[in-house]
Amino acid sequence: MRTASSVFVLLTLAGSLFFLTACETGSETTISGPDPEGPPTVILTFRNLGTEAWIATNVQGADGVVDAGTENPTLRLNEGVRFVVENDAGVTDHPFALRGPDGTILLNQRDGGGSLSNEPDINFTADDDGMAFTFTRSLSQEVATYNCLNHVDMEGTVVTADAE
C-alpha cells in the first residue's frame, strides 16, 4: 500500500510541474512569440534613433513588411496577420502606438488602451516589451500611422499591403 501511495504522490507532483511549466510558457506568447493555433505571425523589432525616428532592426515571419534600417519606415501590413512589435527603445521613453488619420490613438503600448483595444478580433495585448495585435479589416480601415507617444518626429505611415 505504501508503494502505491508513493507512486500517486510522484505522479501528482509530476503533473503539477507539467501544469506550471505549461502555464509559464503560455504566458510568454503574449508579446514575444506566435500562437501556433492563431493567425500567421510577424515579429517586428524597433529601436529609436534619439527622439527623431524609429528604426526597424529585425523582421521575422514575412518579407516586404518594412524596410529595415530606414528611419520611420512605412509599415505594409496584411489583414488577418498577427503582428508582434518588440520595442527595444523602451516603453517609458518611447511607447509605441497606432493612430488614425485624425490622431486618435487606436492601440498603444503605454497603458494598453486605445479606441480599438477592446475589439476581440484584434486581440490586443501590451506590456513593457512591446505590443501585439491582429490586423483586422476594422483596424486596417482606421489606422494611418504608428508613432512614439512622447516624440512627434518618431512617426511612420501604416498601409494595408492587400490594398496597395
C-alpha positions in Angstrom: 0.0 0.0 0.0 2.8 2.3 0.8 4.3 1.9 -2.7 1.0 2.8 -4.3 0.9 6.0 -2.2 4.4 6.9 -3.2 3.7 6.4 -6.9 0.5 8.5 -6.5 2.4 11.3 -4.9 5.1 11.2 -7.5 2.6 11.3 -10.3 0.8 14.2 -8.7 4.0 16.2 -8.3 5.0 15.5 -11.9 1.6 16.5 -13.2 1.8 19.8 -11.2 5.2 20.5 -12.5 4.0 20.0 -16.1 1.0 22.2 -15.5 3.1 25.0 -14.0 5.6 24.8 -16.9 2.9 24.9 -19.5 1.3 27.9 -17.9 4.6 29.8 -17.7 5.4 29.0 -21.3 1.9 30.0 -22.5 2.2 33.4 -20.9 5.3 34.2 -22.9 3.5 34.0 -26.2 1.5 37.2 -25.5 4.2 39.5 -26.8 7.3 37.5 -27.7 6.0 34.7 -30.0 3.4 33.3 -32.2 0.4 31.4 -31.2 0.5 28.1 -33.1 -3.3 28.0 -33.1 -3.8 31.5 -34.3 -3.2 33.5 -37.5 0.2 33.8 -39.1 2.5 35.9 -37.0 5.1 38.6 -38.0 7.5 39.9 -35.4 8.8 43.5 -35.9 11.7 44.8 -33.7 12.1 48.6 -33.4 14.6 50.8 -31.7 14.9 54.6 -31.5 17.3 57.0 -33.2 17.3 59.6 -30.4 14.0 61.3 -30.4 13.9 61.7 -34.2 12.9 58.3 -35.6 12.0 54.7 -35.3 14.4 52.1 -36.9 13.2 48.6 -37.7 16.1 46.3 -36.7 14.6 42.9 -37.4 11.6 41.3 -39.1 10.6 37.7 -38.7 7.8 35.9 -40.5 7.3 37.8 -43.7 9.1 39.8 -46.4 8.2 43.3 -47.5 6.6 44.4 -44.3 9.1 47.1 -43.5 12.5 48.3 -44.8 14.9 47.5 -42.0 17.4 50.2 -41.2 15.3 53.0 -42.7 14.2 55.9 -40.5 10.4 55.9 -39.7 9.7 53.3 -42.5 6.3 52.6 -43.9 4.7 49.5 -42.4 2.9 47.4 -45.0 0.5 45.2 -43.0 -1.7 42.3 -44.3 -5.1 41.8 -43.0 -5.6 38.6 -41.0 -2.0 38.6 -39.8 -0.9 38.9 -36.1 1.8 41.4 -35.6 4.1 41.5 -32.6 6.0 44.8 -32.1 9.1 44.3 -29.9 10.1 47.8 -28.6 13.8 47.9 -27.9 13.5 51.6 -27.3 11.6 51.1 -24.0 8.0 51.8 -23.1 8.9 54.6 -20.6 10.8 56.8 -23.1 9.3 55.6 -26.4 5.8 54.0 -26.1 4.7 52.6 -29.4 1.2 53.4 -30.7 -1.1 53.1 -33.8 -3.2 56.2 -34.7 -6.0 57.1 -37.0 -5.7 59.9 -39.6 -7.2 62.4 -37.2 -4.6 61.5 -34.5 -6.9 59.2 -32.5 -5.0 56.6 -30.6 -6.2 53.2 -31.7 -3.8 51.0 -29.8 -0.9 52.0 -27.5 1.8 50.2 -25.6 1.9 52.7 -22.7 -1.3 51.7 -21.0 -2.7 49.0 -23.3 -5.5 51.3 -24.3 -6.9 53.0 -27.4 -10.2 53.2 -29.1 -9.8 49.7 -30.6 -8.0 48.0 -27.8 -11.1 46.0 -26.6 -12.1 44.7 -30.0 -12.0 40.8 -29.6 -10.8 40.1 -33.2 -7.8 42.4 -32.8 -6.8 40.6 -29.6 -4.6 43.5 -28.5 -2.0 42.9 -25.7 0.7 45.2 -24.5 3.5 45.1 -21.9 6.8 46.8 -21.2 8.5 44.9 -24.1 6.0 45.7 -26.8 2.5 45.0 -28.1 0.7 42.5 -30.2 -2.4 42.8 -32.4 -4.2 41.1 -35.2 -4.5 43.4 -38.2 -8.3 43.1 -38.8 -10.4 44.8 -41.5 -11.7 47.3 -38.9 -8.1 48.2 -37.8 -6.9 48.5 -41.4 -9.8 50.9 -42.2 -8.9 53.1 -39.2 -5.1 53.1 -39.0 -2.9 55.7 -40.7 0.3 56.0 -38.7 2.5 54.5 -35.9 4.4 56.7 -33.5 6.0 57.3 -30.2 3.6 58.8 -27.8 6.4 61.1 -26.4 8.1 62.4 -29.6 6.2 63.6 -32.6 9.1 63.1 -35.0 9.1 59.4 -34.3 6.2 58.6 -36.7 5.7 56.5 -39.8 2.9 55.6 -42.2 0.9 52.4 -42.0 -0.7 51.0 -45.2 -2.7 47.9 -45.9 -0.5 45.7 -48.1 -3.5 44.0 -49.6 -4.9 47.3 -50.8 -1.6 48.6 -52.4 
